[in-house]
Amino acid sequence: MNKRITKRLLAAGVSACLLLSFAGCAGGGGQTPSGPSESELTAVRDGLKKDSQVEGLSTIDKMEFYENGERSAASELVEAKDNKVIYYSGDIQRVVNYTDGYIVDIPADWKQDFTLSPIRVRYTGENTLLTITTEDVKKPTAEEHLKEYVNLYLLDKNWQKKNRVTELQPTETKTYGEFTAQIIRLKLDDMPEGSQDHYTYVNLYSSRTQFYHFLFKSTAPVENLDAILNSFDRIGQRGMAMYSVKYDSPTPNENWSQETKDFYTALCSKEKKDWGIFNSNMATTGYKVIIPNMEKKIGYDFPIVSQYVHLGHEFPLEFAKKVNEDGKILQMTYQYTSSNNTDLGGYTPVLDILRGEKDDVLREFARAIKEYGKPTLFRLNNEMNSDWTTYCALVNMVDGDTFVDSWMRLYNIFEEEGVNNAIWIFNPQSGSFPPGKWSNWINYLPPIETVHVIGLTAYCSGYDGFPSWKDLYTQNIKHLAPFFQENWPMAIPEYACGRGDGSLKQEQLDWITQMFKDADDLPQIKYAIWFSANDYKDGGTKVQNYYGLDVKDAELMETFNKGLAGYHS
């Protein structure tokens, strides 16, 4: 703590309001207790070791203690809990974050959010939002890590130009105590008035194993940046970071049509899974020829078919009507991309959506879905927690909120246009990329009342062995379990098992056979859609992953036939 002038203030200057706040009584009703006794004061001081934490502060006005994200009246730290202490002194609040191992001073009127403590903490001021994450260095040096995994596009002049992002001043490298600070200041141009369009990134590091990532979003340049960074100090980590939020069950949209409500109720209560399909050239030969042939050979009519549409393309109304005439449900995946998720260092439509410049396009799409009118499983921007989509945070200001805000832009347009048949699917993929807490899927979660189904995505490529369908999705569900309880319907909007380099056909067949045997072991999953299309590389000239189902492969079709017959018997 050598950055602060040592002052022992609590021994003489503790007021009654400290104990009131600590005990959770401030602002509440009931009898107001007298000042703390000497024994009570000693317990508070000794239990929380606050003498060393208030060096450099003047009068302590108030103190708060948080356990597992909630205010607590406890008087000592519990190692099995998530512990945070806050001291208020004048216009400062000093946050002691035991689980992440640091102390930092921020404005007293900023509101804390510790609900996602294992991933991030947030502080909200009138015109500023500060997010802090504690990150592991995955490269030989912090500088290399930041260059590849955080700043890859932020500092790219071409990306800045194409997306109207202004670098307010050159990247700075400064020293604060033991820490080196990399400071980046950007402005997201042409945003609506009052937007938090100033982005200030601070990466603090002093070793190759860990760094602290600060993201300030504000309506104007951050004025107290030096004071905040000068206050930052490392302490010993104690306790265990905990989530303090969970979602018991989804909220159906009260504006849905009765047909959509009935479909959703039936979906949530399904005991047997539906198996769906996607095929290349879906609106033409994929749906008209290949899928009917496949259904005939496997003895199963797919109840759900999947289609993809990119921003700027029309909703496939005639195709959707044909799907409905055939007694099937459409899963529609809509992606904010103009490049089929390539050219990541180029133009990203997400930022223009936030500017409100794509509202006409979004409204046209919404009106077409409304015209279709039948229950639609609607998946927006799947696999967003990645480094391969144009709507991921890496290419959108390193800020998961850009996904959330652009989700809400379309959701609100759907509501305004009277779309009453869209069942919204939130679908992160099984791992978060680039590595880091800032890129974790939870940073992308929109307001929970706008989510109706949780999507799961995990592929078995065959190159790294053949982990079973059950193992893949058990891990996928476990990853989400702290938040989504068993009442939440889950789905696999796309999946497949490949053949590695093409030679591992028997392994693929065995995987499919076992999938149907294990399917009932994960009852929370209500349907799964095979993505029957190969992945290509080398400009589309060479197959990278063999996921496509060849209807001419008799052995493959027979494996599906037996598996489906056994599952539904």
C-alpha positions, 0 to 999 in steps of 0.5 A: 500500500505504499502509494497512499499516505498512511492514516489510522482514521478509524480508531478515533473517527468512526461515526454511528452511520458506519455501523448502521450501513454495515448492518444493513439498516441505513435508510430502513425503518425501525428503531435507530440503535445507539452508537456501536459499543467498543466490543462491537467496533473491535469485532468489525475492525478486527474481522474485516481488517479495515485499518490497512484498507483506508490509508490515504482516505479522510473521514470515513462516512460509511462502510458496506460489506457484500457477500455473494453479491448482496449487502451483508451484516456479517463482521468477518470474512468467510473464505467460502464466500465472495467478499467485497468491502466498500468505504465511502469518504467524501466523493470517493468510494474505495472498493476492496475486491477480495476475490479478484485481489485489488483495491480501487477508488471510484466516485462515491455515487457510482452504483455497484453490480457484483452479480457476475463477480466470477466474470466482471464487476460493474460501476454505473455513474450518471454518464459513465459505465465502468467494467473491470475484469481480471484476465489471464495472460495466454501469450508469453507477454501481456503485450502480445496477448493484448495485441492478438486477443484484445486490440486486434481490430480496435487499433486497426486503421482500416477497421476504424475508418470503415466503422467510423471510429475515431482514435482520440489520441495515440495509445499511451503507455504510462506507469502507475505504481507497480503497473504498466498501463496501456490506455486507448481512447476511441470515439464511436462517431455519429451515435445518437445524442446522449450515447456513451460513445467515448470508449476508454480502455485501460489494460494494467499489467505488472507480470506475464500471468495476469492483467486487469482490463478496464472499459469505461464507456461515457458521454464525454472523456473520462476526467478522473482517469488518473485518480482511479488508476493511481488508487489501484493496488493489488492485495491478496486474494481471499474467498471465492467469486460467486454468481448471485443471479439466476433465472428460474423460468422464461417469460412467454411474450404476452403479445404472442398469437394463441397459436404461438403460445400453444406451440411454445407450451408444447415445446417446453413440455416435450418429453421426446426430442424433435430432430431437425435438419439444415441442408445447403441450398435450403430454399431450392434443391436442399428442401425440394429434393435432398430433404424429402429423399433423406426423410424417405430413407430414414423413415422420419419426417423432420418436424423442424427445418432451419434457414439462415438470412443475413442482414439486408436480405429478405425474409424467405416468405414463400419458402416459409409458407411451403414449410408450414404447408408441409406441417413443419416449423421454421427455425430462422437464424438472422445474422448481422453480417454483410460478408457472410462473417468474413472480412472481420477487419472490415465493415461491421453492420452492428455499429450502424444498427446502434446508430439507428441507420439500419432501422428500415431494413430491420422493420422490413424484415419484421413485417415479413415475419409478421406476414408469415404469421406462423410460430417461428423459432427465431435465432439472432446472431448465433455464436456471438461469443467468438472471434469469427462472426462480424457481430462478436465483441472483438470486432465491435469495440471489445464490448459485449453490450454492442450485441445486447443493444443491437439485439434490443434494437431488433426486439423492440422493432418486432414489438412495434411492428406487432410481430407475434409469432417469433420465439427468441433463441439466445445461442452462444457456442460452447467456448468463448473466444478469444480467451478471456473473461471480457469475451465470456458468453454472459457478457452477451446475455440480453434482458432475460424477458426477451429470451425464450429458448436457450440454444446450445452449440457444440460440434464434434469435428472428428479431429480431436477424437469423438466426445459423445453427444451426451458429453458435449451437451452435458458440458454445455448445459453445465456451463449455463447451469448457474443461471438457467434452471431446469424449467428453461427449454433448451435446444441445439439449433445446429450441430453435427459430427464429422469424419475428421479428414474424411476417413473416420466414417465408422467413428461417425456412425458409432457416434450417431448410434450412441447419440440416440441411445443417450438422447433422453438423458438430457431432457432439458433439450427439446430439439436438435438440428443437424447442420448438413453442410461441409466446412471448407477451406482454401477458398472453398476448394477443400473440405475442412470438416465433413458434416454433410449427410450424403443421402446416397450413403446407404450405411449412413442413412440406415444408421439414422433409420435405426437410431430414430426408430429406436428412439421413438419406439 
